[in-house]
Amino acid sequence: MLTETMVLAIGRAVERLIADSMFGVSLVLGWNLFRVGILHDQSAEASGNGWKIRLQKVGPGVFFAIFGAVGLIVSVQRPLDIKVSSDPTSGAKGYEASSATGQSNDVLEYVEALTTTESLGIKDNGTHSVETDALLRAKPILERHRQALLKAYWKDRYDWYLSLSSDPLKKSRLNVTEQETFQRIDRSVHDSFATNAE
């Protein structure tokens, strides 16, 4: 069964193959126009920053060939790049910090919802029932997604925050700007809907 990533990779590869084929066909058609001797004189001129190229008394095959050659050269210089992010520590799919609606604030709101659910709704009270056990099984999964969202939102600053959280001595040496950044990240990690309602 094809995964979403495989479909994306195959789609991009097919798209690139079609584009490169069109450049190749253009190059072959240009050569073929020379071969059969179609030579209606044409001219073209291109100029840029201090340079000028002028083609005079050339056949139409030149333009096909130039288009195909330039397209292939650009294609070779810019190889196909498929980016699929993932969090290797959690096995969770990577998250973009913009969320589905394109708003970065939605990511922090979603993190806040997960924090609320974990801290208020999923507690190990010592009793064993189907519902309690199911919630306790769900908690680490939600936590992995919460951590992935925080990492996607704060990027390298989140690793910086985690290293400082476990080292009070380093944390005490932060300048004012770093302290403000640390506190903003810390709020996003610990805030729940109940905290903000106080």
CNS distance restraints for C-alpha pairs under 8 A (distance, minus, plus):
assign (resid   2 and name CA) (resid   6 and name CA) 5.91 0.50 0.50
assign (resid   2 and name CA) (resid   7 and name CA) 6.43 0.50 0.50
assign (resid   3 and name CA) (resid   7 and name CA) 6.33 0.50 0.50
assign (resid   4 and name CA) (resid   8 and name CA) 6.24 0.50 0.50
assign (resid   5 and name CA) (resid   9 and name CA) 6.17 0.50 0.50
assign (resid   5 and name CA) (resid  84 and name CA) 7.23 0.50 0.50
assign (resid   6 and name CA) (resid  10 and name CA) 6.04 0.50 0.50
assign (resid   7 and name CA) (resid  11 and name CA) 5.95 0.50 0.50
assign (resid   8 and name CA) (resid  12 and name CA) 6.14 0.50 0.50
assign (resid   9 and name CA) (resid  13 and name CA) 6.12 0.50 0.50
assign (resid   9 and name CA) (resid  82 and name CA) 6.63 0.50 0.50
assign (resid  10 and name CA) (resid  14 and name CA) 6.12 0.50 0.50
assign (resid  11 and name CA) (resid  15 and name CA) 6.11 0.50 0.50
assign (resid  12 and name CA) (resid  16 and name CA) 6.14 0.50 0.50
assign (resid  12 and name CA) (resid  80 and name CA) 7.80 0.50 0.50
assign (resid  12 and name CA) (resid  82 and name CA) 7.71 0.50 0.50
assign (resid  13 and name CA) (resid  17 and name CA) 6.07 0.50 0.50
assign (resid  13 and name CA) (resid  80 and name CA) 7.48 0.50 0.50
assign (resid  14 and name CA) (resid  18 and name CA) 6.17 0.50 0.50
assign (resid  15 and name CA) (resid  19 and name CA) 6.35 0.50 0.50
assign (resid  16 and name CA) (resid  20 and name CA) 6.08 0.50 0.50
assign (resid  16 and name CA) (resid  80 and name CA) 7.36 0.50 0.50
assign (resid  17 and name CA) (resid  21 and name CA) 5.98 0.50 0.50
assign (resid  18 and name CA) (resid  22 and name CA) 6.29 0.50 0.50
assign (resid  19 and name CA) (resid  23 and name CA) 6.59 0.50 0.50
assign (resid  20 and name CA) (resid  24 and name CA) 6.26 0.50 0.50
assign (resid  20 and name CA) (resid  71 and name CA) 7.53 0.50 0.50
assign (resid  20 and name CA) (resid  72 and name CA) 6.45 0.50 0.50
assign (resid  20 and name CA) (resid  75 and name CA) 7.09 0.50 0.50
assign (resid  21 and name CA) (resid  25 and name CA) 6.09 0.50 0.50
assign (resid  22 and name CA) (resid  26 and name CA) 6.17 0.50 0.50
assign (resid  22 and name CA) (resid  68 and name CA) 7.69 0.50 0.50
assign (resid  23 and name CA) (resid  27 and name CA) 6.29 0.50 0.50
assign (resid  23 and name CA) (resid  67 and name CA) 7.13 0.50 0.50
assign (resid  23 and name CA) (resid  68 and name CA) 4.20 0.50 0.50
assign (resid  23 and name CA) (resid  69 and name CA) 7.07 0.50 0.50
assign (resid  23 and name CA) (resid  71 and name CA) 5.70 0.50 0.50
assign (resid  23 and name CA) (resid  72 and name CA) 6.07 0.50 0.50
assign (resid  24 and name CA) (resid  28 and name CA) 6.28 0.50 0.50
assign (resid  24 and name CA) (resid  68 and name CA) 5.83 0.50 0.50
assign (resid  24 and name CA) (resid  69 and name CA) 7.77 0.50 0.50
assign (resid  24 and name CA) (resid  72 and name CA) 7.23 0.50 0.50
assign (resid  25 and name CA) (resid  29 and name CA) 6.02 0.50 0.50
assign (resid  25 and name CA) (resid  68 and name CA) 7.34 0.50 0.50
assign (resid  26 and name CA) (resid  30 and name CA) 6.15 0.50 0.50
assign (resid  26 and name CA) (resid  64 and name CA) 5.25 0.50 0.50
assign (resid  26 and name CA) (resid  65 and name CA) 6.19 0.50 0.50
assign (resid  26 and name CA) (resid  67 and name CA) 6.92 0.50 0.50
assign (resid  26 and name CA) (resid  68 and name CA) 4.94 0.50 0.50
assign (resid  27 and name CA) (resid  31 and name CA) 6.36 0.50 0.50
assign (resid  27 and name CA) (resid  64 and name CA) 5.88 0.50 0.50
assign (resid  27 and name CA) (resid  65 and name CA) 4.25 0.50 0.50
assign (resid  27 and name CA) (resid  66 and name CA) 7.26 0.50 0.50
assign (resid  27 and name CA) (resid  67 and name CA) 7.25 0.50 0.50
assign (resid  27 and name CA) (resid  68 and name CA) 4.51 0.50 0.50
assign (resid  27 and name CA) (resid  69 and name CA) 6.32 0.50 0.50
assign (resid  28 and name CA) (resid  32 and name CA) 6.09 0.50 0.50
assign (resid  28 and name CA) (resid  65 and name CA) 7.19 0.50 0.50
assign (resid  29 and name CA) (resid  33 and name CA) 6.23 0.50 0.50
assign (resid  29 and name CA) (resid  61 and name CA) 7.01 0.50 0.50
assign (resid  29 and name CA) (resid  64 and name CA) 6.60 0.50 0.50
assign (resid  29 and name CA) (resid  65 and name CA) 7.35 0.50 0.50
assign (resid  30 and name CA) (resid  34 and name CA) 6.71 0.50 0.50
assign (resid  30 and name CA) (resid  60 and name CA) 7.29 0.50 0.50
assign (resid  30 and name CA) (resid  61 and name CA) 3.78 0.50 0.50
assign (resid  30 and name CA) (resid  62 and name CA) 5.94 0.50 0.50
assign (resid  30 and name CA) (resid  63 and name CA) 7.01 0.50 0.50
assign (resid  30 and name CA) (resid  64 and name CA) 4.55 0.50 0.50
assign (resid  30 and name CA) (resid  65 and name CA) 4.58 0.50 0.50
assign (resid  31 and name CA) (resid  35 and name CA) 6.25 0.50 0.50
assign (resid  31 and name CA) (resid  61 and name CA) 6.17 0.50 0.50
assign (resid  31 and name CA) (resid  62 and name CA) 7.85 0.50 0.50
assign (resid  31 and name CA) (resid  65 and name CA) 6.59 0.50 0.50
assign (resid  32 and name CA) (resid  36 and name CA) 6.23 0.50 0.50
assign (resid  32 and name CA) (resid  61 and name CA) 7.34 0.50 0.50
assign (resid  33 and name CA) (resid  37 and name CA) 6.26 0.50 0.50
assign (resid  33 and name CA) (resid  38 and name CA) 5.65 0.50 0.50
assign (resid  33 and name CA) (resid  59 and name CA) 7.90 0.50 0.50
assign (resid  33 and name CA) (resid  60 and name CA) 7.18 0.50 0.50
assign (resid  33 and name CA) (resid  61 and name CA) 4.99 0.50 0.50
assign (resid  34 and name CA) (resid  38 and name CA) 6.23 0.50 0.50
assign (resid  34 and name CA) (resid  39 and name CA) 7.41 0.50 0.50
assign (resid  34 and name CA) (resid  59 and name CA) 7.37 0.50 0.50
assign (resid  34 and name CA) (resid  61 and name CA) 5.89 0.50 0.50
assign (resid  38 and name CA) (resid  59 and name CA) 6.63 0.50 0.50
assign (resid  38 and name CA) (resid  60 and name CA) 7.58 0.50 0.50
assign (resid  38 and name CA) (resid  61 and name CA) 7.97 0.50 0.50
assign (resid  39 and name CA) (resid  58 and name CA) 6.91 0.50 0.50
assign (resid  39 and name CA) (resid  59 and name CA) 4.39 0.50 0.50
assign (resid  39 and name CA) (resid  60 and name CA) 6.97 0.50 0.50
assign (resid  40 and name CA) (resid  57 and name CA) 7.97 0.50 0.50
assign (resid  40 and name CA) (resid  58 and name CA) 7.38 0.50 0.50
assign (resid  40 and name CA) (resid  59 and name CA) 5.41 0.50 0.50
assign (resid  40 and name CA) (resid  60 and name CA) 7.01 0.50 0.50
assign (resid  41 and name CA) (resid  56 and name CA) 7.48 0.50 0.50
assign (resid  41 and name CA) (resid  57 and name CA) 4.47 0.50 0.50
assign (resid  41 and name CA) (resid  58 and name CA) 5.19 0.50 0.50
assign (resid  41 and name CA) (resid  59 and name CA) 5.47 0.50 0.50
assign (resid  41 and name CA) (resid  60 and name CA) 7.85 0.50 0.50
assign (resid  42 and name CA) (resid  56 and name CA) 6.26 0.50 0.50
assign (resid  42 and name CA) (resid  57 and name CA) 5.26 0.50 0.50
assign (resid  42 and name CA) (resid  58 and name CA) 5.32 0.50 0.50
assign (resid  42 and name CA) (resid  59 and name CA) 6.13 0.50 0.50
assign (resid  42 and name CA) (resid  60 and name CA) 7.05 0.50 0.50
assign (resid  43 and name CA) (resid  54 and name CA) 7.43 0.50 0.50
assign (resid  43 and name CA) (resid  55 and name CA) 5.22 0.50 0.50
assign (resid  43 and name CA) (resid  56 and name CA) 4.28 0.50 0.50
assign (resid  43 and name CA) (resid  57 and name CA) 5.87 0.50 0.50
assign (resid  43 and name CA) (resid  58 and name CA) 6.36 0.50 0.50
assign (resid  44 and name CA) (resid  54 and name CA) 5.84 0.50 0.50
assign (resid  44 and name CA) (resid  55 and name CA) 5.07 0.50 0.50
assign (resid  44 and name CA) (resid  56 and name CA) 6.61 0.50 0.50
assign (resid  45 and name CA) (resid  52 and name CA) 7.26 0.50 0.50
assign (resid  45 and name CA) (resid  53 and name CA) 5.60 0.50 0.50
assign (resid  45 and name CA) (resid  54 and name CA) 4.32 0.50 0.50
assign (resid  45 and name CA) (resid  55 and name CA) 6.16 0.50 0.50
assign (resid  46 and name CA) (resid  52 and name CA) 5.75 0.50 0.50
assign (resid  46 and name CA) (resid  53 and name CA) 5.15 0.50 0.50
assign (resid  46 and name CA) (resid  54 and name CA) 6.47 0.50 0.50
assign (resid  47 and name CA) (resid  51 and name CA) 5.57 0.50 0.50
assign (resid  47 and name CA) (resid  52 and name CA) 4.07 0.50 0.50
assign (resid  47 and name CA) (resid  53 and name CA) 6.06 0.50 0.50
assign (resid  48 and name CA) (resid  52 and name CA) 6.38 0.50 0.50
assign (resid  58 and name CA) (resid  62 and name CA) 6.73 0.50 0.50
assign (resid  59 and name CA) (resid  63 and name CA) 7.98 0.50 0.50
assign (resid  60 and name CA) (resid  64 and name CA) 6.94 0.50 0.50
assign (resid  61 and name CA) (resid  65 and name CA) 6.09 0.50 0.50
assign (resid  62 and name CA) (resid  66 and name CA) 5.99 0.50 0.50
assign (resid  63 and name CA) (resid  67 and name CA) 6.06 0.50 0.50
assign (resid  64 and name CA) (resid  68 and name CA) 6.16 0.50 0.50
assign (resid  65 and name CA) (resid  69 and name CA) 5.97 0.50 0.50
assign (resid  66 and name CA) (resid  70 and name CA) 5.98 0.50 0.50
assign (resid  67 and name CA) (resid  71 and name CA) 6.09 0.50 0.50
assign (resid  68 and name CA) (resid  72 and name CA) 6.17 0.50 0.50
assign (resid  69 and name CA) (resid  73 and name CA) 6.12 0.50 0.50
assign (resid  70 and name CA) (resid  74 and name CA) 6.17 0.50 0.50
assign (resid  71 and name CA) (resid  75 and name CA) 6.05 0.50 0.50
assign (resid  72 and name CA) (resid  76 and name CA) 6.13 0.50 0.50
assign (resid  73 and name CA) (resid  77 and name CA) 6.24 0.50 0.50
assign (resid  74 and name CA) (resid  78 and name CA) 6.19 0.50 0.50
assign (resid  75 and name CA) (resid  79 and name CA) 6.53 0.50 0.50
assign (resid  84 and name CA) (resid  94 and name CA) 7.54 0.50 0.50
assign (resid  85 and name CA) (resid  93 and name CA) 6.84 0.50 0.50
assign (resid  85 and name CA) (resid  94 and name CA) 4.72 0.50 0.50
assign (resid  85 and name CA) (resid  95 and name CA) 7.48 0.50 0.50
assign (resid  86 and name CA) (resid  91 and name CA) 7.03 0.50 0.50
assign (resid  86 and name CA) (resid  92 and name CA) 6.33 0.50 0.50
assign (resid  86 and name CA) (resid  93 and name CA) 4.77 0.50 0.50
assign (resid  86 and name CA) (resid  94 and name CA) 4.11 0.50 0.50
assign (resid  86 and name CA) (resid  95 and name CA) 7.83 0.50 0.50
assign (resid  87 and name CA) (resid  91 and name CA) 5.69 0.50 0.50
assign (resid  87 and name CA) (resid  92 and name CA) 5.69 0.50 0.50
assign (resid  87 and name CA) (resid  93 and name CA) 6.36 0.50 0.50
assign (resid  87 and name CA) (resid  94 and name CA) 5.83 0.50 0.50
assign (resid  87 and name CA) (resid 148 and name CA) 6.84 0.50 0.50
assign (resid  88 and name CA) (resid  92 and name CA) 7.56 0.50 0.50
assign (resid  90 and name CA) (resid 144 and name CA) 5.98 0.50 0.50
assign (resid  92 and name CA) (resid 144 and name CA) 7.08 0.50 0.50
assign (resid  92 and name CA) (resid 145 and name CA) 6.75 0.50 0.50
assign (resid  92 and name CA) (resid 148 and name CA) 7.39 0.50 0.50
assign (resid  94 and name CA) (resid 148 and name CA) 6.86 0.50 0.50
assign (resid  94 and name CA) (resid 152 and name CA) 7.62 0.50 0.50
assign (resid  95 and name CA) (resid  99 and name CA) 7.52 0.50 0.50
assign (resid  95 and name CA) (resid 148 and name CA) 6.76 0.50 0.50
assign (resid  95 and name CA) (resid 149 and name CA) 6.08 0.50 0.50
assign (resid  95 and name CA) (resid 152 and name CA) 5.91 0.50 0.50
assign (resid  96 and name CA) (resid 149 and name CA) 7.87 0.50 0.50
assign (resid  96 and name CA) (resid 152 and name CA) 6.00 0.50 0.50
assign (resid  96 and name CA) (resid 153 and name CA) 7.50 0.50 0.50
assign (resid  97 and name CA) (resid 104 and name CA) 5.67 0.50 0.50
assign (resid  97 and name CA) (resid 107 and name CA) 6.32 0.50 0.50
assign (resid  97 and name CA) (resid 149 and name CA) 7.05 0.50 0.50
assign (resid  97 and name CA) (resid 152 and name CA) 5.30 0.50 0.50
assign (resid  97 and name CA) (resid 153 and name CA) 4.67 0.50 0.50
assign (resid  98 and name CA) (resid 102 and name CA) 4.56 0.50 0.50
assign (resid  98 and name CA) (resid 103 and name CA) 5.07 0.50 0.50
assign (resid  98 and name CA) (resid 104 and name CA) 4.47 0.50 0.50
assign (resid  98 and name CA) (resid 105 and name CA) 7.94 0.50 0.50
assign (resid  98 and name CA) (resid 106 and name CA) 7.53 0.50 0.50
assign (resid  98 and name CA) (resid 107 and name CA) 6.80 0.50 0.50
assign (resid  99 and name CA) (resid 103 and name CA) 6.26 0.50 0.50
assign (resid  99 and name CA) (resid 104 and name CA) 6.56 0.50 0.50
assign (resid  99 and name CA) (resid 106 and name CA) 6.53 0.50 0.50
assign (resid  99 and name CA) (resid 107 and name CA) 5.93 0.50 0.50
assign (resid 101 and name CA) (resid 106 and name CA) 7.68 0.50 0.50
assign (resid 103 and name CA) (resid 107 and name CA) 7.40 0.50 0.50
assign (resid 104 and name CA) (resid 108 and name CA) 7.10 0.50 0.50
assign (resid 104 and name CA) (resid 153 and name CA) 7.50 0.50 0.50
assign (resid 105 and name CA) (resid 109 and name CA) 6.21 0.50 0.50
assign (resid 106 and name CA) (resid 110 and name CA) 6.03 0.50 0.50
assign (resid 107 and name CA) (resid 111 and name CA) 6.22 0.50 0.50
assign (resid 107 and name CA) (resid 149 and name CA) 6.83 0.50 0.50
assign (resid 107 and name CA) (resid 153 and name CA) 7.28 0.50 0.50
assign (resid 108 and name CA) (resid 112 and name CA) 6.07 0.50 0.50
assign (resid 108 and name CA) (resid 150 and name CA) 7.69 0.50 0.50
assign (resid 108 and name CA) (resid 153 and name CA) 7.90 0.50 0.50
assign (resid 108 and name CA) (resid 188 and name CA) 6.60 0.50 0.50
assign (resid 109 and name CA) (resid 113 and name CA) 6.23 0.50 0.50
assign (resid 110 and name CA) (resid 114 and name CA) 6.28 0.50 0.50
assign (resid 111 and name CA) (resid 115 and name CA) 6.11 0.50 0.50
assign (resid 111 and name CA) (resid 146 and name CA) 5.64 0.50 0.50
assign (resid 111 and name CA) (resid 149 and name CA) 6.95 0.50 0.50
assign (resid 111 and name CA) (resid 150 and name CA) 7.29 0.50 0.50
assign (resid 111 and name CA) (resid 188 and name CA) 7.56 0.50 0.50
assign (resid 111 and name CA) (resid 189 and name CA) 7.69 0.50 0.50
assign (resid 112 and name CA) (resid 116 and name CA) 6.10 0.50 0.50
assign (resid 112 and name CA) (resid 188 and name CA) 7.17 0.50 0.50
assign (resid 112 and name CA) (resid 189 and name CA) 7.81 0.50 0.50
assign (resid 112 and name CA) (resid 190 and name CA) 7.85 0.50 0.50
assign (resid 112 and name CA) (resid 191 and name CA) 5.98 0.50 0.50
assign (resid 112 and name CA) (resid 192 and name CA) 4.96 0.50 0.50
assign (resid 112 and name CA) (resid 193 and name CA) 6.60 0.50 0.50
assign (resid 113 and name CA) (resid 117 and name CA) 6.15 0.50 0.50
assign (resid 113 and name CA) (resid 192 and name CA) 6.62 0.50 0.50
assign (resid 113 and name CA) (resid 193 and name CA) 6.94 0.50 0.50
assign (resid 114 and name CA) (resid 118 and name CA) 6.08 0.50 0.50
assign (resid 114 and name CA) (resid 142 and name CA) 6.69 0.50 0.50
assign (resid 114 and name CA) (resid 143 and name CA) 7.62 0.50 0.50
assign (resid 114 and name CA) (resid 146 and name CA) 6.54 0.50 0.50
assign (resid 115 and name CA) (resid 119 and name CA) 5.94 0.50 0.50
assign (resid 115 and name CA) (resid 146 and name CA) 7.72 0.50 0.50
assign (resid 115 and name CA) (resid 189 and name CA) 7.83 0.50 0.50
assign (resid 115 and name CA) (resid 190 and name CA) 7.03 0.50 0.50
assign (resid 115 and name CA) (resid 191 and name CA) 7.10 0.50 0.50
assign (resid 115 and name CA) (resid 192 and name CA) 5.63 0.50 0.50
assign (resid 116 and name CA) (resid 120 and name CA) 5.65 0.50 0.50
assign (resid 116 and name CA) (resid 121 and name CA) 7.17 0.50 0.50
assign (resid 116 and name CA) (resid 191 and name CA) 7.89 0.50 0.50
assign (resid 116 and name CA) (resid 192 and name CA) 4.69 0.50 0.50
assign (resid 116 and name CA) (resid 193 and name CA) 6.09 0.50 0.50
assign (resid 116 and name CA) (resid 194 and name CA) 7.19 0.50 0.50
assign (resid 117 and name CA) (resid 121 and name CA) 4.83 0.50 0.50
assign (resid 117 and name CA) (resid 122 and name CA) 6.45 0.50 0.50
assign (resid 118 and name CA) (resid 122 and name CA) 5.06 0.50 0.50
assign (resid 118 and name CA) (resid 123 and name CA) 7.55 0.50 0.50
assign (resid 118 and name CA) (resid 139 and name CA) 6.28 0.50 0.50
assign (resid 118 and name CA) (resid 142 and name CA) 7.68 0.50 0.50
assign (resid 118 and name CA) (resid 143 and name CA) 7.82 0.50 0.50
assign (resid 119 and name CA) (resid 123 and name CA) 7.08 0.50 0.50
assign (resid 122 and name CA) (resid 132 and name CA) 7.76 0.50 0.50
assign (resid 122 and name CA) (resid 135 and name CA) 5.83 0.50 0.50
assign (resid 122 and name CA) (resid 136 and name CA) 6.45 0.50 0.50
assign (resid 122 and name CA) (resid 139 and name CA) 6.83 0.50 0.50
assign (resid 123 and name CA) (resid 132 and name CA) 7.96 0.50 0.50
assign (resid 123 and name CA) (resid 136 and name CA) 7.34 0.50 0.50
assign (resid 124 and name CA) (resid 132 and name CA) 7.40 0.50 0.50
assign (resid 124 and name CA) (resid 136 and name CA) 7.08 0.50 0.50
assign (resid 127 and name CA) (resid 132 and name CA) 7.46 0.50 0.50
assign (resid 128 and name CA) (resid 132 and name CA) 6.21 0.50 0.50
assign (resid 128 and name CA) (resid 133 and name CA) 6.40 0.50 0.50
assign (resid 129 and name CA) (resid 133 and name CA) 6.04 0.50 0.50
assign (resid 130 and name CA) (resid 134 and name CA) 6.05 0.50 0.50
assign (resid 131 and name CA) (resid 135 and name CA) 6.21 0.50 0.50
assign (resid 132 and name CA) (resid 136 and name CA) 6.17 0.50 0.50
assign (resid 133 and name CA) (resid 137 and name CA) 6.18 0.50 0.50
assign (resid 134 and name CA) (resid 138 and name CA) 6.25 0.50 0.50
assign (resid 135 and name CA) (resid 139 and name CA) 6.20 0.50 0.50
assign (resid 136 and name CA) (resid 140 and name CA) 7.64 0.50 0.50
assign (resid 137 and name CA) (resid 141 and name CA) 7.55 0.50 0.50
assign (resid 138 and name CA) (resid 142 and name CA) 6.30 0.50 0.50
assign (resid 139 and name CA) (resid 143 and name CA) 6.15 0.50 0.50
assign (resid 140 and name CA) (resid 144 and name CA) 6.16 0.50 0.50
assign (resid 141 and name CA) (resid 145 and name CA) 6.52 0.50 0.50
assign (resid 142 and name CA) (resid 146 and name CA) 6.09 0.50 0.50
assign (resid 143 and name CA) (resid 147 and name CA) 6.10 0.50 0.50
assign (resid 144 and name CA) (resid 148 and name CA) 6.20 0.50 0.50
assign (resid 145 and name CA) (resid 149 and name CA) 6.14 0.50 0.50
assign (resid 146 and name CA) (resid 150 and name CA) 6.24 0.50 0.50
assign (resid 147 and name CA) (resid 151 and name CA) 6.12 0.50 0.50
assign (resid 148 and name CA) (resid 152 and name CA) 6.11 0.50 0.50
assign (resid 149 and name CA) (resid 153 and name CA) 6.09 0.50 0.50
assign (resid 150 and name CA) (resid 154 and name CA) 6.01 0.50 0.50
assign (resid 150 and name CA) (resid 155 and name CA) 7.83 0.50 0.50
assign (resid 150 and name CA) (resid 158 and name CA) 7.14 0.50 0.50
assign (resid 150 and name CA) (resid 189 and name CA) 7.52 0.50 0.50
assign (resid 151 and name CA) (resid 155 and name CA) 5.13 0.50 0.50
assign (resid 151 and name CA) (resid 156 and name CA) 7.52 0.50 0.50
assign (resid 151 and name CA) (resid 158 and name CA) 5.71 0.50 0.50
assign (resid 151 and name CA) (resid 159 and name CA) 7.70 0.50 0.50
assign (resid 154 and name CA) (resid 158 and name CA) 5.29 0.50 0.50
assign (resid 154 and name CA) (resid 185 and name CA) 7.62 0.50 0.50
assign (resid 155 and name CA) (resid 159 and name CA) 7.65 0.50 0.50
assign (resid 156 and name CA) (resid 160 and name CA) 6.50 0.50 0.50
assign (resid 157 and name CA) (resid 161 and name CA) 6.04 0.50 0.50
assign (resid 158 and name CA) (resid 162 and name CA) 6.19 0.50 0.50
assign (resid 158 and name CA) (resid 185 and name CA) 7.38 0.50 0.50
assign (resid 159 and name CA) (resid 163 and name CA) 6.21 0.50 0.50
assign (resid 160 and name CA) (resid 164 and name CA) 6.32 0.50 0.50
assign (resid 161 and name CA) (resid 165 and name CA) 6.07 0.50 0.50
assign (resid 161 and name CA) (resid 182 and name CA) 6.23 0.50 0.50
assign (resid 161 and name CA) (resid 185 and name CA) 7.22 0.50 0.50
assign (resid 161 and name CA) (resid 186 and name CA) 7.86 0.50 0.50
assign (resid 162 and name CA) (resid 166 and name CA) 6.68 0.50 0.50
assign (resid 163 and name CA) (resid 167 and name CA) 6.60 0.50 0.50
assign (resid 164 and name CA) (resid 168 and name CA) 6.72 0.50 0.50
assign (resid 164 and name CA) (resid 170 and name CA) 6.16 0.50 0.50
assign (resid 164 and name CA) (resid 171 and name CA) 5.48 0.50 0.50
assign (resid 165 and name CA) (resid 171 and name CA) 7.29 0.50 0.50
assign (resid 167 and name CA) (resid 171 and name CA) 6.42 0.50 0.50
assign (resid 168 and name CA) (resid 172 and name CA) 6.17 0.50 0.50
assign (resid 169 and name CA) (resid 173 and name CA) 6.83 0.50 0.50
assign (resid 170 and name CA) (resid 174 and name CA) 7.00 0.50 0.50
assign (resid 174 and name CA) (resid 178 and name CA) 5.61 0.50 0.50
assign (resid 174 and name CA) (resid 179 and name CA) 5.77 0.50 0.50
assign (resid 175 and name CA) (resid 179 and name CA) 6.10 0.50 0.50
assign (resid 176 and name CA) (resid 180 and name CA) 6.28 0.50 0.50
assign (resid 177 and name CA) (resid 181 and name CA) 6.32 0.50 0.50
assign (resid 178 and name CA) (resid 182 and name CA) 6.03 0.50 0.50
assign (resid 179 and name CA) (resid 183 and name CA) 6.11 0.50 0.50
assign (resid 180 and name CA) (resid 184 and name CA) 6.19 0.50 0.50
assign (resid 181 and name CA) (resid 185 and name CA) 6.30 0.50 0.50
assign (resid 182 and name CA) (resid 186 and name CA) 6.01 0.50 0.50
assign (resid 183 and name CA) (resid 187 and name CA) 6.03 0.50 0.50
assign (resid 184 and name CA) (resid 188 and name CA) 6.40 0.50 0.50
assign (resid 185 and name CA) (resid 189 and name CA) 6.26 0.50 0.50
assign (resid 186 and name CA) (resid 190 and name CA) 6.23 0.50 0.50
assign (resid 187 and name CA) (resid 191 and name CA) 5.42 0.50 0.50
assign (resid 191 and name CA) (resid 195 and name CA) 5.78 0.50 0.50
assign (resid 191 and name CA) (resid 196 and name CA) 6.92 0.50 0.50
assign (resid 192 and name CA) (resid 196 and name CA) 6.47 0.50 0.50
assign (resid 193 and name CA) (resid 197 and name CA) 6.16 0.50 0.50
assign (resid 194 and name CA) (resid 198 and name CA) 6.63 0.50 0.50
